[in-house]
Amino acid sequence: MNKDQIKGAAKEVAGKVQKNTGEAIGSTSQQGKGMAREAAGKAQKNLGDARETLKDVAKDTHRKP
């Protein structure tokens, strides 16, 4: 696990909370900000996932004869 995966997951959760809070209080502004934060978190987590995959592929490539 790398820092992009961790930070991305945290942003995604914070975005969901903000979006849901905006829905509860009837604030479309907060809903939009929450959705944006959630999307940014997903993107960052996906970047981290891709980095981990590349790292694993590189390890496997070096192990094969």
CHARMM internal coordinates of N, CA and C (Angstrom, degrees):
IC EDIT
DIST 1 N 1 CA 1.4431
DIST 1 CA 1 C 1.5309
ANGL 1 N 1 CA 1 C 108.18
DIST 1 C 2 N 1.3322
ANGL 1 CA 1 C 2 N 115.93
DIHE 1 N 1 CA 1 C 2 N 138.55
DIST 2 N 2 CA 1.4531
ANGL 1 C 2 N 2 CA 119.17
DIHE 1 CA 1 C 2 N 2 CA -179.60
DIST 2 CA 2 C 1.5192
ANGL 2 N 2 CA 2 C 110.69
DIHE 1 C 2 N 2 CA 2 C -120.09
DIST 2 C 3 N 1.3446
ANGL 2 CA 2 C 3 N 114.98
DIHE 2 N 2 CA 2 C 3 N 174.04
DIST 3 N 3 CA 1.4669
ANGL 2 C 3 N 3 CA 119.16
DIHE 2 CA 2 C 3 N 3 CA -173.40
DIST 3 CA 3 C 1.5304
ANGL 3 N 3 CA 3 C 112.43
DIHE 2 C 3 N 3 CA 3 C -64.70
DIST 3 C 4 N 1.3153
ANGL 3 CA 3 C 4 N 119.22
DIHE 3 N 3 CA 3 C 4 N -30.93
DIST 4 N 4 CA 1.4633
ANGL 3 C 4 N 4 CA 120.09
DIHE 3 CA 3 C 4 N 4 CA 178.61
DIST 4 CA 4 C 1.5258
ANGL 4 N 4 CA 4 C 111.06
DIHE 3 C 4 N 4 CA 4 C -67.21
DIST 4 C 5 N 1.3041
ANGL 4 CA 4 C 5 N 117.32
DIHE 4 N 4 CA 4 C 5 N -37.40
DIST 5 N 5 CA 1.4624
ANGL 4 C 5 N 5 CA 120.26
DIHE 4 CA 4 C 5 N 5 CA 177.74
DIST 5 CA 5 C 1.5337
ANGL 5 N 5 CA 5 C 110.34
DIHE 4 C 5 N 5 CA 5 C -64.79
DIST 5 C 6 N 1.3094
ANGL 5 CA 5 C 6 N 116.75
DIHE 5 N 5 CA 5 C 6 N -43.71
DIST 6 N 6 CA 1.4650
ANGL 5 C 6 N 6 CA 121.52
DIHE 5 CA 5 C 6 N 6 CA -178.12
DIST 6 CA 6 C 1.5249
ANGL 6 N 6 CA 6 C 110.93
DIHE 5 C 6 N 6 CA 6 C -68.62
DIST 6 C 7 N 1.3286
ANGL 6 CA 6 C 7 N 116.54
DIHE 6 N 6 CA 6 C 7 N -50.37
DIST 7 N 7 CA 1.4636
ANGL 6 C 7 N 7 CA 120.03
DIHE 6 CA 6 C 7 N 7 CA -179.61
DIST 7 CA 7 C 1.5261
ANGL 7 N 7 CA 7 C 111.16
DIHE 6 C 7 N 7 CA 7 C -64.15
DIST 7 C 8 N 1.3091
ANGL 7 CA 7 C 8 N 116.63
DIHE 7 N 7 CA 7 C 8 N -38.82
DIST 8 N 8 CA 1.4540
ANGL 7 C 8 N 8 CA 120.58
DIHE 7 CA 7 C 8 N 8 CA 179.27
DIST 8 CA 8 C 1.5209
ANGL 8 N 8 CA 8 C 112.02
DIHE 7 C 8 N 8 CA 8 C -63.67
DIST 8 C 9 N 1.3160
ANGL 8 CA 8 C 9 N 116.39
DIHE 8 N 8 CA 8 C 9 N -43.62
DIST 9 N 9 CA 1.4636
ANGL 8 C 9 N 9 CA 120.56
DIHE 8 CA 8 C 9 N 9 CA 178.87
DIST 9 CA 9 C 1.5282
ANGL 9 N 9 CA 9 C 110.47
DIHE 8 C 9 N 9 CA 9 C -63.90
DIST 9 C 10 N 1.3279
ANGL 9 CA 9 C 10 N 116.38
DIHE 9 N 9 CA 9 C 10 N -39.37
DIST 10 N 10 CA 1.4661
ANGL 9 C 10 N 10 CA 120.09
DIHE 9 CA 9 C 10 N 10 CA 178.95
DIST 10 CA 10 C 1.5276
ANGL 10 N 10 CA 10 C 110.99
DIHE 9 C 10 N 10 CA 10 C -65.50
DIST 10 C 11 N 1.3256
ANGL 10 CA 10 C 11 N 117.00
DIHE 10 N 10 CA 10 C 11 N -43.08
DIST 11 N 11 CA 1.4631
ANGL 10 C 11 N 11 CA 120.46
DIHE 10 CA 10 C 11 N 11 CA 177.81
DIST 11 CA 11 C 1.5250
ANGL 11 N 11 CA 11 C 111.39
DIHE 10 C 11 N 11 CA 11 C -63.09
DIST 11 C 12 N 1.3133
ANGL 11 CA 11 C 12 N 115.27
DIHE 11 N 11 CA 11 C 12 N -39.72
DIST 12 N 12 CA 1.4587
ANGL 11 C 12 N 12 CA 120.24
DIHE 11 CA 11 C 12 N 12 CA -179.18
DIST 12 CA 12 C 1.5350
ANGL 12 N 12 CA 12 C 110.25
DIHE 11 C 12 N 12 CA 12 C -62.56
DIST 12 C 13 N 1.3154
ANGL 12 CA 12 C 13 N 116.74
DIHE 12 N 12 CA 12 C 13 N -45.19
DIST 13 N 13 CA 1.4679
ANGL 12 C 13 N 13 CA 120.90
DIHE 12 CA 12 C 13 N 13 CA 179.06
DIST 13 CA 13 C 1.5261
ANGL 13 N 13 CA 13 C 110.20
DIHE 12 C 13 N 13 CA 13 C -65.22
DIST 13 C 14 N 1.3332
ANGL 13 CA 13 C 14 N 117.15
DIHE 13 N 13 CA 13 C 14 N -43.94
DIST 14 N 14 CA 1.4677
ANGL 13 C 14 N 14 CA 120.43
DIHE 13 CA 13 C 14 N 14 CA 179.13
DIST 14 CA 14 C 1.5242
ANGL 14 N 14 CA 14 C 110.70
DIHE 13 C 14 N 14 CA 14 C -61.73
DIST 14 C 15 N 1.3127
ANGL 14 CA 14 C 15 N 117.12
DIHE 14 N 14 CA 14 C 15 N -37.59
DIST 15 N 15 CA 1.4538
ANGL 14 C 15 N 15 CA 121.35
DIHE 14 CA 14 C 15 N 15 CA 178.32
DIST 15 CA 15 C 1.5217
ANGL 15 N 15 CA 15 C 111.83
DIHE 14 C 15 N 15 CA 15 C -65.61
DIST 15 C 16 N 1.3170
ANGL 15 CA 15 C 16 N 116.20
DIHE 15 N 15 CA 15 C 16 N -40.76
DIST 16 N 16 CA 1.4748
ANGL 15 C 16 N 16 CA 120.23
DIHE 15 CA 15 C 16 N 16 CA 178.00
DIST 16 CA 16 C 1.5244
ANGL 16 N 16 CA 16 C 110.39
DIHE 15 C 16 N 16 CA 16 C -63.34
DIST 16 C 17 N 1.3270
ANGL 16 CA 16 C 17 N 115.98
DIHE 16 N 16 CA 16 C 17 N -42.91
DIST 17 N 17 CA 1.4635
ANGL 16 C 17 N 17 CA 120.18
DIHE 16 CA 16 C 17 N 17 CA 179.06
DIST 17 CA 17 C 1.5238
ANGL 17 N 17 CA 17 C 110.20
DIHE 16 C 17 N 17 CA 17 C -62.71
DIST 17 C 18 N 1.3267
ANGL 17 CA 17 C 18 N 116.65
DIHE 17 N 17 CA 17 C 18 N -45.95
DIST 18 N 18 CA 1.4569
ANGL 17 C 18 N 18 CA 120.76
DIHE 17 CA 17 C 18 N 18 CA -179.81
DIST 18 CA 18 C 1.5307
ANGL 18 N 18 CA 18 C 111.14
DIHE 17 C 18 N 18 CA 18 C -63.03
DIST 18 C 19 N 1.3131
ANGL 18 CA 18 C 19 N 116.89
DIHE 18 N 18 CA 18 C 19 N -42.12
DIST 19 N 19 CA 1.4623
ANGL 18 C 19 N 19 CA 121.52
DIHE 18 CA 18 C 19 N 19 CA 178.91
DIST 19 CA 19 C 1.5269
ANGL 19 N 19 CA 19 C 110.48
DIHE 18 C 19 N 19 CA 19 C -62.65
DIST 19 C 20 N 1.3171
ANGL 19 CA 19 C 20 N 116.47
DIHE 19 N 19 CA 19 C 20 N -47.13
DIST 20 N 20 CA 1.4577
ANGL 19 C 20 N 20 CA 120.84
DIHE 19 CA 19 C 20 N 20 CA -179.43
DIST 20 CA 20 C 1.5269
ANGL 20 N 20 CA 20 C 111.87
DIHE 19 C 20 N 20 CA 20 C -66.08
DIST 20 C 21 N 1.3179
ANGL 20 CA 20 C 21 N 116.90
DIHE 20 N 20 CA 20 C 21 N -36.35
DIST 21 N 21 CA 1.4562
ANGL 20 C 21 N 21 CA 120.65
DIHE 20 CA 20 C 21 N 21 CA 176.24
DIST 21 CA 21 C 1.5227
ANGL 21 N 21 CA 21 C 109.96
DIHE 20 C 21 N 21 CA 21 C -64.57
DIST 21 C 22 N 1.3334
ANGL 21 CA 21 C 22 N 116.04
DIHE 21 N 21 CA 21 C 22 N -43.03
DIST 22 N 22 CA 1.4582
ANGL 21 C 22 N 22 CA 120.61
DIHE 21 CA 21 C 22 N 22 CA 177.23
DIST 22 CA 22 C 1.5180
ANGL 22 N 22 CA 22 C 111.87
DIHE 21 C 22 N 22 CA 22 C -59.96
DIST 22 C 23 N 1.3255
ANGL 22 CA 22 C 23 N 116.53
DIHE 22 N 22 CA 22 C 23 N -39.94
DIST 23 N 23 CA 1.4598
ANGL 22 C 23 N 23 CA 120.64
DIHE 22 CA 22 C 23 N 23 CA 177.47
DIST 23 CA 23 C 1.5310
ANGL 23 N 23 CA 23 C 110.69
DIHE 22 C 23 N 23 CA 23 C -64.74
DIST 23 C 24 N 1.3384
ANGL 23 CA 23 C 24 N 115.81
DIHE 23 N 23 CA 23 C 24 N -41.26
DIST 24 N 24 CA 1.4613
ANGL 23 C 24 N 24 CA 120.35
DIHE 23 CA 23 C 24 N 24 CA -177.23
DIST 24 CA 24 C 1.5303
ANGL 24 N 24 CA 24 C 112.31
DIHE 23 C 24 N 24 CA 24 C -66.42
DIST 24 C 25 N 1.3389
ANGL 24 CA 24 C 25 N 116.16
DIHE 24 N 24 CA 24 C 25 N -35.79
DIST 25 N 25 CA 1.4696
ANGL 24 C 25 N 25 CA 118.71
DIHE 24 CA 24 C 25 N 25 CA -178.03
DIST 25 CA 25 C 1.5274
ANGL 25 N 25 CA 25 C 112.26
DIHE 24 C 25 N 25 CA 25 C -97.74
DIST 25 C 26 N 1.3154
ANGL 25 CA 25 C 26 N 116.47
DIHE 25 N 25 CA 25 C 26 N -0.75
DIST 26 N 26 CA 1.4631
ANGL 25 C 26 N 26 CA 120.61
DIHE 25 CA 25 C 26 N 26 CA 177.45
DIST 26 CA 26 C 1.5199
ANGL 26 N 26 CA 26 C 114.26
DIHE 25 C 26 N 26 CA 26 C 76.39
DIST 26 C 27 N 1.3255
ANGL 26 CA 26 C 27 N 116.69
DIHE 26 N 26 CA 26 C 27 N 29.55
DIST 27 N 27 CA 1.4649
ANGL 26 C 27 N 27 CA 121.32
DIHE 26 CA 26 C 27 N 27 CA -179.66
DIST 27 CA 27 C 1.5355
ANGL 27 N 27 CA 27 C 110.25
DIHE 26 C 27 N 27 CA 27 C -104.51
DIST 27 C 28 N 1.3189
ANGL 27 CA 27 C 28 N 115.83
DIHE 27 N 27 CA 27 C 28 N 105.70
DIST 28 N 28 CA 1.4649
ANGL 27 C 28 N 28 CA 119.00
DIHE 27 CA 27 C 28 N 28 CA 178.73
DIST 28 CA 28 C 1.5214
ANGL 28 N 28 CA 28 C 111.33
DIHE 27 C 28 N 28 CA 28 C -67.45
DIST 28 C 29 N 1.3299
ANGL 28 CA 28 C 29 N 116.74
DIHE 28 N 28 CA 28 C 29 N -28.06
DIST 29 N 29 CA 1.4609
ANGL 28 C 29 N 29 CA 120.52
DIHE 28 CA 28 C 29 N 29 CA 177.28
DIST 29 CA 29 C 1.5286
ANGL 29 N 29 CA 29 C 110.71
DIHE 28 C 29 N 29 CA 29 C -62.36
DIST 29 C 30 N 1.3247
ANGL 29 CA 29 C 30 N 116.70
DIHE 29 N 29 CA 29 C 30 N -47.67
DIST 30 N 30 CA 1.4667
ANGL 29 C 30 N 30 CA 120.81
DIHE 29 CA 29 C 30 N 30 CA 179.35
DIST 30 CA 30 C 1.5237
ANGL 30 N 30 CA 30 C 111.17
DIHE 29 C 30 N 30 CA 30 C -66.89
DIST 30 C 31 N 1.3170
ANGL 30 CA 30 C 31 N 116.55
DIHE 30 N 30 CA 30 C 31 N -36.03
DIST 31 N 31 CA 1.4659
ANGL 30 C 31 N 31 CA 119.97
DIHE 30 CA 30 C 31 N 31 CA 177.14
DIST 31 CA 31 C 1.5237
ANGL 31 N 31 CA 31 C 109.80
DIHE 30 C 31 N 31 CA 31 C -61.01
DIST 31 C 32 N 1.3247
ANGL 31 CA 31 C 32 N 116.13
DIHE 31 N 31 CA 31 C 32 N -45.96
DIST 32 N 32 CA 1.4632
ANGL 31 C 32 N 32 CA 120.60
DIHE 31 CA 31 C 32 N 32 CA -179.69
DIST 32 CA 32 C 1.5172
ANGL 32 N 32 CA 32 C 112.57
DIHE 31 C 32 N 32 CA 32 C -64.24
DIST 32 C 33 N 1.3243
ANGL 32 CA 32 C 33 N 115.71
DIHE 32 N 32 CA 32 C 33 N -43.60
DIST 33 N 33 CA 1.4711
ANGL 32 C 33 N 33 CA 119.55
DIHE 32 CA 32 C 33 N 33 CA 178.26
DIST 33 CA 33 C 1.5230
ANGL 33 N 33 CA 33 C 110.58
DIHE 32 C 33 N 33 CA 33 C -63.41
DIST 33 C 34 N 1.3225
ANGL 33 CA 33 C 34 N 116.30
DIHE 33 N 33 CA 33 C 34 N -38.89
DIST 34 N 34 CA 1.4601
ANGL 33 C 34 N 34 CA 120.33
DIHE 33 CA 33 C 34 N 34 CA 178.57
DIST 34 CA 34 C 1.5207
ANGL 34 N 34 CA 34 C 111.79
DIHE 33 C 34 N 34 CA 34 C -65.46
DIST 34 C 35 N 1.3237
ANGL 34 CA 34 C 35 N 115.30
DIHE 34 N 34 CA 34 C 35 N -42.11
DIST 35 N 35 CA 1.4702
ANGL 34 C 35 N 35 CA 119.21
DIHE 34 CA 34 C 35 N 35 CA 178.43
DIST 35 CA 35 C 1.5208
ANGL 35 N 35 CA 35 C 110.98
DIHE 34 C 35 N 35 CA 35 C -63.38
DIST 35 C 36 N 1.3326
ANGL 35 CA 35 C 36 N 116.69
DIHE 35 N 35 CA 35 C 36 N -39.50
DIST 36 N 36 CA 1.4637
ANGL 35 C 36 N 36 CA 120.71
DIHE 35 CA 35 C 36 N 36 CA 178.98
DIST 36 CA 36 C 1.5254
ANGL 36 N 36 CA 36 C 110.71
DIHE 35 C 36 N 36 CA 36 C -65.71
DIST 36 C 37 N 1.3302
ANGL 36 CA 36 C 37 N 116.76
DIHE 36 N 36 CA 36 C 37 N -43.39
DIST 37 N 37 CA 1.4669
ANGL 36 C 37 N 37 CA 120.62
DIHE 36 CA 36 C 37 N 37 CA 179.41
DIST 37 CA 37 C 1.5301
ANGL 37 N 37 CA 37 C 110.19
DIHE 36 C 37 N 37 CA 37 C -64.51
DIST 37 C 38 N 1.3214
ANGL 37 CA 37 C 38 N 115.97
DIHE 37 N 37 CA 37 C 38 N -41.12
DIST 38 N 38 CA 1.4620
ANGL 37 C 38 N 38 CA 120.55
DIHE 37 CA 37 C 38 N 38 CA 178.86
DIST 38 CA 38 C 1.5347
ANGL 38 N 38 CA 38 C 110.78
DIHE 37 C 38 N 38 CA 38 C -61.71
DIST 38 C 39 N 1.3247
ANGL 38 CA 38 C 39 N 117.06
DIHE 38 N 38 CA 38 C 39 N -44.00
DIST 39 N 39 CA 1.4676
ANGL 38 C 39 N 39 CA 121.05
DIHE 38 CA 38 C 39 N 39 CA 179.04
DIST 39 CA 39 C 1.5277
ANGL 39 N 39 CA 39 C 111.23
DIHE 38 C 39 N 39 CA 39 C -64.56
DIST 39 C 40 N 1.3306
ANGL 39 CA 39 C 40 N 116.20
DIHE 39 N 39 CA 39 C 40 N -41.05
DIST 40 N 40 CA 1.4668
ANGL 39 C 40 N 40 CA 119.81
DIHE 39 CA 39 C 40 N 40 CA 178.57
DIST 40 CA 40 C 1.5281
ANGL 40 N 40 CA 40 C 110.25
DIHE 39 C 40 N 40 CA 40 C -63.71
DIST 40 C 41 N 1.3200
ANGL 40 CA 40 C 41 N 116.37
DIHE 40 N 40 CA 40 C 41 N -39.08
DIST 41 N 41 CA 1.4602
ANGL 40 C 41 N 41 CA 120.49
DIHE 40 CA 40 C 41 N 41 CA 178.08
DIST 41 CA 41 C 1.5173
ANGL 41 N 41 CA 41 C 112.00
DIHE 40 C 41 N 41 CA 41 C -64.50
DIST 41 C 42 N 1.3335
ANGL 41 CA 41 C 42 N 116.16
DIHE 41 N 41 CA 41 C 42 N -42.93
DIST 42 N 42 CA 1.4638
ANGL 41 C 42 N 42 CA 119.88
DIHE 41 CA 41 C 42 N 42 CA 177.72
DIST 42 CA 42 C 1.5256
ANGL 42 N 42 CA 42 C 110.87
DIHE 41 C 42 N 42 CA 42 C -61.08
DIST 42 C 43 N 1.3238
ANGL 42 CA 42 C 43 N 115.72
DIHE 42 N 42 CA 42 C 43 N -42.75
DIST 43 N 43 CA 1.4725
ANGL 42 C 43 N 43 CA 120.09
DIHE 42 CA 42 C 43 N 43 CA -179.74
DIST 43 CA 43 C 1.5242
ANGL 43 N 43 CA 43 C 110.81
DIHE 42 C 43 N 43 CA 43 C -63.27
DIST 43 C 44 N 1.3288
ANGL 43 CA 43 C 44 N 116.48
DIHE 43 N 43 CA 43 C 44 N -44.02
DIST 44 N 44 CA 1.4615
ANGL 43 C 44 N 44 CA 119.70
DIHE 43 CA 43 C 44 N 44 CA -179.67
DIST 44 CA 44 C 1.5244
ANGL 44 N 44 CA 44 C 110.67
DIHE 43 C 44 N 44 CA 44 C -66.25
DIST 44 C 45 N 1.3240
ANGL 44 CA 44 C 45 N 116.91
DIHE 44 N 44 CA 44 C 45 N -39.78
DIST 45 N 45 CA 1.4659
ANGL 44 C 45 N 45 CA 120.27
DIHE 44 CA 44 C 45 N 45 CA 178.09
DIST 45 CA 45 C 1.5286
ANGL 45 N 45 CA 45 C 110.25
DIHE 44 C 45 N 45 CA 45 C -64.58
DIST 45 C 46 N 1.3210
ANGL 45 CA 45 C 46 N 117.16
DIHE 45 N 45 CA 45 C 46 N -41.35
DIST 46 N 46 CA 1.4641
ANGL 45 C 46 N 46 CA 120.58
DIHE 45 CA 45 C 46 N 46 CA 177.98
DIST 46 CA 46 C 1.5255
ANGL 46 N 46 CA 46 C 111.13
DIHE 45 C 46 N 46 CA 46 C -62.90
DIST 46 C 47 N 1.3253
ANGL 46 CA 46 C 47 N 117.26
DIHE 46 N 46 CA 46 C 47 N -37.95
DIST 47 N 47 CA 1.4628
ANGL 46 C 47 N 47 CA 121.28
DIHE 46 CA 46 C 47 N 47 CA 175.88
DIST 47 CA 47 C 1.5242
ANGL 47 N 47 CA 47 C 110.05
DIHE 46 C 47 N 47 CA 47 C -61.35
DIST 47 C 48 N 1.3140
ANGL 47 CA 47 C 48 N 115.95
DIHE 47 N 47 CA 47 C 48 N -45.55
DIST 48 N 48 CA 1.4615
ANGL 47 C 48 N 48 CA 120.14
DIHE 47 CA 47 C 48 N 48 CA 177.35
DIST 48 CA 48 C 1.5173
ANGL 48 N 48 CA 48 C 112.28
DIHE 47 C 48 N 48 CA 48 C -61.72
DIST 48 C 49 N 1.3286
ANGL 48 CA 48 C 49 N 115.94
DIHE 48 N 48 CA 48 C 49 N -41.06
DIST 49 N 49 CA 1.4686
ANGL 48 C 49 N 49 CA 119.88
DIHE 48 CA 48 C 49 N 49 CA 177.49
DIST 49 CA 49 C 1.5285
ANGL 49 N 49 CA 49 C 110.90
DIHE 48 C 49 N 49 CA 49 C -61.37
DIST 49 C 50 N 1.3308
ANGL 49 CA 49 C 50 N 115.87
DIHE 49 N 49 CA 49 C 50 N -42.82
DIST 50 N 50 CA 1.4677
ANGL 49 C 50 N 50 CA 120.27
DIHE 49 CA 49 C 50 N 50 CA 179.90
DIST 50 CA 50 C 1.5299
ANGL 50 N 50 CA 50 C 110.63
DIHE 49 C 50 N 50 CA 50 C -63.35
DIST 50 C 51 N 1.3234
ANGL 50 CA 50 C 51 N 116.63
DIHE 50 N 50 CA 50 C 51 N -40.86
DIST 51 N 51 CA 1.4658
ANGL 50 C 51 N 51 CA 119.83
DIHE 50 CA 50 C 51 N 51 CA 178.55
DIST 51 CA 51 C 1.5226
ANGL 51 N 51 CA 51 C 111.45
DIHE 50 C 51 N 51 CA 51 C -62.93
DIST 51 C 52 N 1.3247
ANGL 51 CA 51 C 52 N 116.02
DIHE 51 N 51 CA 51 C 52 N -41.93
DIST 52 N 52 CA 1.4640
ANGL 51 C 52 N 52 CA 119.77
DIHE 51 CA 51 C 52 N 52 CA 178.12
DIST 52 CA 52 C 1.5246
ANGL 52 N 52 CA 52 C 111.17
DIHE 51 C 52 N 52 CA 52 C -63.44
DIST 52 C 53 N 1.3197
ANGL 52 CA 52 C 53 N 116.69
DIHE 52 N 52 CA 52 C 53 N -40.93
DIST 53 N 53 CA 1.4610
ANGL 52 C 53 N 53 CA 120.94
DIHE 52 CA 52 C 53 N 53 CA 178.72
DIST 53 CA 53 C 1.5263
ANGL 53 N 53 CA 53 C 110.67
DIHE 52 C 53 N 53 CA 53 C -62.18
DIST 53 C 54 N 1.3295
ANGL 53 CA 53 C 54 N 115.87
DIHE 53 N 53 CA 53 C 54 N -45.25
DIST 54 N 54 CA 1.4669
ANGL 53 C 54 N 54 CA 119.55
DIHE 53 CA 53 C 54 N 54 CA 178.73
DIST 54 CA 54 C 1.5255
ANGL 54 N 54 CA 54 C 111.23
DIHE 53 C 54 N 54 CA 54 C -62.84
DIST 54 C 55 N 1.3130
ANGL 54 CA 54 C 55 N 116.13
DIHE 54 N 54 CA 54 C 55 N -39.75
DIST 55 N 55 CA 1.4618
ANGL 54 C 55 N 55 CA 119.97
DIHE 54 CA 54 C 55 N 55 CA 178.88
DIST 55 CA 55 C 1.5281
ANGL 55 N 55 CA 55 C 110.12
DIHE 54 C 55 N 55 CA 55 C -63.70
DIST 55 C 56 N 1.3385
ANGL 55 CA 55 C 56 N 116.73
DIHE 55 N 55 CA 55 C 56 N -42.36
DIST 56 N 56 CA 1.4668
ANGL 55 C 56 N 56 CA 120.54
DIHE 55 CA 55 C 56 N 56 CA 178.84
DIST 56 CA 56 C 1.5224
ANGL 56 N 56 CA 56 C 111.47
DIHE 55 C 56 N 56 CA 56 C -65.30
DIST 56 C 57 N 1.3232
ANGL 56 CA 56 C 57 N 117.21
DIHE 56 N 56 CA 56 C 57 N -40.40
DIST 57 N 57 CA 1.4660
ANGL 56 C 57 N 57 CA 121.36
DIHE 56 CA 56 C 57 N 57 CA 178.40
DIST 57 CA 57 C 1.5272
ANGL 57 N 57 CA 57 C 109.90
DIHE 56 C 57 N 57 CA 57 C -63.62
DIST 57 C 58 N 1.3162
ANGL 57 CA 57 C 58 N 116.29
DIHE 57 N 57 CA 57 C 58 N -42.05
DIST 58 N 58 CA 1.4598
ANGL 57 C 58 N 58 CA 119.90
DIHE 57 CA 57 C 58 N 58 CA 179.80
DIST 58 CA 58 C 1.5308
ANGL 58 N 58 CA 58 C 110.72
DIHE 57 C 58 N 58 CA 58 C -63.19
DIST 58 C 59 N 1.3278
ANGL 58 CA 58 C 59 N 117.00
DIHE 58 N 58 CA 58 C 59 N -39.60
DIST 59 N 59 CA 1.4652
ANGL 58 C 59 N 59 CA 120.40
DIHE 58 CA 58 C 59 N 59 CA 178.19
DIST 59 CA 59 C 1.5262
ANGL 59 N 59 CA 59 C 110.50
DIHE 58 C 59 N 59 CA 59 C -64.61
DIST 59 C 60 N 1.3228
ANGL 59 CA 59 C 60 N 116.20
DIHE 59 N 59 CA 59 C 60 N -44.01
DIST 60 N 60 CA 1.4649
ANGL 59 C 60 N 60 CA 120.82
DIHE 59 CA 59 C 60 N 60 CA -179.72
DIST 60 CA 60 C 1.5227
ANGL 60 N 60 CA 60 C 110.96
DIHE 59 C 60 N 60 CA 60 C -64.75
DIST 60 C 61 N 1.3139
ANGL 60 CA 60 C 61 N 117.12
DIHE 60 N 60 CA 60 C 61 N -37.44
DIST 61 N 61 CA 1.4599
ANGL 60 C 61 N 61 CA 121.11
DIHE 60 CA 60 C 61 N 61 CA -179.26
DIST 61 CA 61 C 1.5339
ANGL 61 N 61 CA 61 C 110.94
DIHE 60 C 61 N 61 CA 61 C -64.97
DIST 61 C 62 N 1.3207
ANGL 61 CA 61 C 62 N 116.28
DIHE 61 N 61 CA 61 C 62 N -38.48
DIST 62 N 62 CA 1.4633
ANGL 61 C 62 N 62 CA 119.79
DIHE 61 CA 61 C 62 N 62 CA -179.46
DIST 62 CA 62 C 1.5259
ANGL 62 N 62 CA 62 C 112.27
DIHE 61 C 62 N 62 CA 62 C -74.45
DIST 62 C 63 N 1.3130
ANGL 62 CA 62 C 63 N 118.28
DIHE 62 N 62 CA 62 C 63 N -22.49
DIST 63 N 63 CA 1.4623
ANGL 62 C 63 N 63 CA 121.04
DIHE 62 CA 62 C 63 N 63 CA -179.21
DIST 63 CA 63 C 1.5110
ANGL 63 N 63 CA 63 C 112.97
DIHE 62 C 63 N 63 CA 63 C -81.99
DIST 63 C 64 N 1.3093
ANGL 63 CA 63 C 64 N 117.47
DIHE 63 N 63 CA 63 C 64 N -26.64
DIST 64 N 64 CA 1.4651
ANGL 63 C 64 N 64 CA 120.67
DIHE 63 CA 63 C 64 N 64 CA -176.34
DIST 64 CA 64 C 1.5231
ANGL 64 N 64 CA 64 C 110.80
DIHE 63 C 64 N 64 CA 64 C -75.38
DIST 64 C 65 N 1.3300
ANGL 64 CA 64 C 65 N 116.71
DIHE 64 N 64 CA 64 C 65 N 140.53
DIST 65 N 65 CA 1.4781
ANGL 64 C 65 N 65 CA 119.78
DIHE 64 CA 64 C 65 N 65 CA -179.55
DIST 65 CA 65 C 1.5065
ANGL 65 N 65 CA 65 C 112.28
DIHE 64 C 65 N 65 CA 65 C -75.55
END
COOR INIT
IC SEED 1 N 1 CA 1 C
IC BUILD
